[in-house]
């Protein structure tokens, strides 16, 4: 008898909570960001951006008359933890889609789960393996452009300058080795010769030996692939050695911080591909992304006192993709997935997204601009 | 580009990096000789030097000539505090516990630096411009001359202190035999405290003079600390010339290795040397098995 009462009351409780959820009409999305730990420079702006956008959307009356709620967890950059938290998001919080994780490693671990559970995952990490092969990634999307887009952008420009012999210098971490692979592959495809292939450690403090070797080679241009502080040190070393080669950097240093670290004098003339957020001030006013980028930067500065970063932009893209899918298709996981895959001409921070059944990233070469550093500022290259 | 010019460039680059390793390495040896432990927080003193100078320059707008000595003083106080709070209360603990405590202290200092300042990398302006100086086909920056100059001055001061002052001689006595030194009236605990202060001061100065070239951040101490440790091992944990030579050898081999063999093996070179020395000549490259270790 006692048991029966308990079961009944449990059932009643469950029913209550279920109807409550329906009545309140909230759409729950999940967020997995590495807010602390080694990748916190990614996760922190992503979390802040998502929170800001959700609050903003709800203040404006929500989406299709429903409020949006973001349940955000910190993965600390740990893949195991990310999977546990993803399970929690799906089982306990009953989210309809997940934004994140911040790094490629975590995304690869989480996507195995979300593919099985049929929950759309919009990763904020760049690794090409996250969305390739697309036939095994039915529920997985990502917002940062593939590394090879940046590589192609550089090589396209180098081709125009008739620089045939290239020296490359890449950092020995995930970003650098992916860049090195892509650089070698695309360079071979386009008929470039790589005459010097040097690497450096992420914590190295002096790269003059590698640069001296490159100076002694037949290179006509140097491509450096890394994130700060390495490229800033290399820039200083290049000036010290008086190397006159044209130098390209990766999109990994596309922020004013790099110019400040390397000093404007040493960074003068360096060329790099960059997403448009970092350089929206020098974009033509009729650029389709201009207005959105300006508003995002202003809102982020107002809320957090620092400039908006490309990384926060990845979460912005994911948010816009999800809300756009909900608006056009509906708020169940399957509807969101279809909506995501059919996204067309969605103007966002990282570029203009055109998804398809064969492309779950949706960005092309137009996501990047080539810029040249001139007097401590960006100048567009045509 | 002739090979001889390249070699000269590798040599100069190696010497200036090696000078920094030497300064950090001497910090390790001084504490080792006074206490018998390896202080793994040495790298954090280096980081604190750079970050503190940056803080004084940017937040308090002090001129460089005032910020540098002040930063060294503050870090010396941190070294003093570290010894009083973390090492002295456990004076009778085994060396292994103390070593673990220094690792804990290092993580704590790094974490605090990250919270107090931030996670970004910062640049400190060079002491006297950044116009390269040509030298027989190779180039140097004025900052390299500062590094080499300050290293020479510090090492001479160090030598003088240990050979010609009462405190220095007392510290050497402690390193030979702490009990005997205590019996003849040397305050061993004070000498241990002093060793932490000197190491912190040297470490911080190394961190400051290298920051204009390599930038600084809350986590630069780990790698620099390890390299300094290698230098000290090559030098057989002596706080004299052999650690300096150890640091220079390490710097030059790294730079030559990166330039002539492959840059991918740069760090591997340092650690292979470390392992070889530990296996084959644990007393250091120049030491005799029972040598003077001050």
Contacts between the chains, C-beta under 8 A, distances in Angstrom:
chain1	res1	chain2	res2	distance
A	40	B	119	6.5
A	41	B	119	6.4
A	172	B	264	6.7
A	198	B	263	4.9
A	199	B	262	7.9
A	199	B	263	5.1
A	199	B	264	4.9
A	200	B	263	5.9
A	200	B	266	7.5
A	201	B	266	6.5
A	201	B	267	5.6
A	203	B	220	7.4
A	203	B	222	7.4
A	203	B	223	4.3
A	204	B	266	6.9
A	205	B	17	6.8
A	205	B	210	7.0
A	205	B	213	7.1
A	205	B	214	3.6
A	205	B	223	7.9
A	205	B	224	7.6
A	206	B	13	5.7
A	206	B	16	7.6
A	206	B	17	5.2
A	206	B	213	7.1
A	206	B	214	6.9
A	206	B	255	7.4
A	207	B	263	8.0
A	208	B	9	6.4
A	208	B	10	8.0
A	208	B	13	4.3
A	208	B	255	7.5
A	209	B	9	7.6
A	209	B	10	5.4
A	209	B	13	5.8
A	209	B	14	7.8
A	209	B	254	7.9
A	209	B	255	4.6
A	209	B	256	7.5
A	209	B	258	4.0
A	209	B	259	3.7
A	209	B	263	6.9
A	209	B	266	8.0
A	210	B	258	5.8
A	210	B	259	7.1
A	210	B	263	4.6
A	212	B	1	7.8
A	212	B	6	5.3
A	212	B	9	4.6
A	212	B	10	6.6
A	212	B	13	7.8
A	212	B	259	5.8
A	213	B	6	7.3
A	213	B	259	5.3
A	213	B	263	7.9
A	215	B	1	5.6
A	216	B	1	3.9
A	216	B	6	5.7
A	228	B	121	5.5
A	229	B	121	4.1
A	229	B	214	7.8
A	229	B	215	4.6
A	229	B	217	7.0
A	232	B	121	7.4
A	232	B	123	7.3
A	232	B	215	6.4
A	233	B	213	7.5
A	233	B	214	6.1
A	233	B	215	6.7
A	236	B	130	7.5
A	236	B	213	7.0
A	239	B	130	7.2
A	239	B	132	7.0
A	240	B	130	7.8
A	240	B	132	4.9
A	240	B	139	5.5
A	240	B	140	7.6
A	240	B	141	5.2
A	241	B	9	7.4
A	241	B	132	7.5
A	241	B	139	5.4
A	242	B	132	6.1
A	242	B	139	6.0
A	257	B	120	7.0
A	257	B	121	7.9
A	260	B	123	6.9
A	261	B	121	6.1
A	261	B	122	7.5
A	261	B	123	4.9
A	261	B	215	6.0
A	262	B	123	7.9
A	263	B	123	7.0
A	263	B	130	7.1
A	265	B	130	7.5
A	266	B	130	7.5
